[in-house]
């Protein structure tokens, strides 16, 4: 693992700040100052920052049921509550696949940067499933449009799965599964077919489902779930 990444995984600093620590001559590997952030290291090396020993923090994987009003980011300059605040952990956790502040539901938190990057990479097309309460009742034609893909200002969406799961009325509930993570994409898709979203909940990310986890609740991934998530992301 590259030295800057090793320091970031150890919770010393962000990747960019870790690179500055290295180039500034503040990092030693096996007793010698190293100024190349790309230097390969592992747990067998003696890594120190300002003479303090460094070791990678254990990897953690959590599922959070994010309430509305909570931002799904690790940093929030405006002082709003963060999804990372919901987990009692000293690890540097980051959300995998953000939800906008008004949306609710499943967010994965981890300090496993490699897995997180794979889960978000377009190559692996990891599915995300949402339940959207929308204005009106989408017609069969509107649902077919969502399934085929709709034209948005930043390009056509990929084919999706979409089905009405409640009775028709002034508002209705549609379950939709997409395989991309553009900003506010589900809301924009429904707006494009004339049914603005009134409430949006993510109920699944890949093989991980929200289930009965209460709003504001947190739990760790079970080993079988983690293995399934890794398979989905093409990771052993």
C-alpha positions, 0 to 999 in steps of 0.5 A: 500500500502506498505510504500516503494511503497507509497513513489515511487508513491509519486515521492520521490525516486525509490522503491529501494531508498525508501526502503533505506530511510525507513530502514535508519530511515528517514521516519515517519508515524503518527509521529513515525519513521518506519523502515519497508518498508513493513508497510501498509499505505494509504492517511489517514496516515501522511507520512513524509520524513526528516520532509517533508510531502509526498502525492501520486502524481495524476496518469497520462496516456499518449500516445506518438508517439516515433520518431526514435533516442529516447530511451523508458526509464526513465533513459539514462546515455548516454545522448540520448533523452528520451521518458519521455522528450516528456511529459510536466509533473512533475510526475515520468512517466515510459514507458509501453513496450519499443521500441528499439531506431530505432523503432517508434510508440506508447508508453504508459507512466504512473506513475500507477505502478500497471496497468503497471505491469499488462500490461507487465505480460505474464499472461494477454497476452496483444497484441501489433500490429506493422507494419514492412517494411521488405526486400522482400515479405514474402511468404504464408509459411513465414507468416504461420511460423510467425503465428505458432511461430518461434524458437529463441535463447531464445525459441519459440514465441507464435502464432501471427497474420501476414498479408501482407498489401501492394503490393509485391516488393523489400520491403513490409509491414507486420502487425503483432500482438504478445502477448509477449514482449521479447527484439527485438522480432519482428525484430528477428522473421522476420530475422528468416524467411529471411525478415530483418526489415527495419523499425518498427512502433508500431501502437497499444498496447492492445485497444489503437491505435496510430491513427493520432497522429503525430511523436513526438506527445503526448496526454492523454488517454481518460477515455474510453480508460483507462477503456478499458486498465484496462479491458484488463489487468484484472484490475477494 
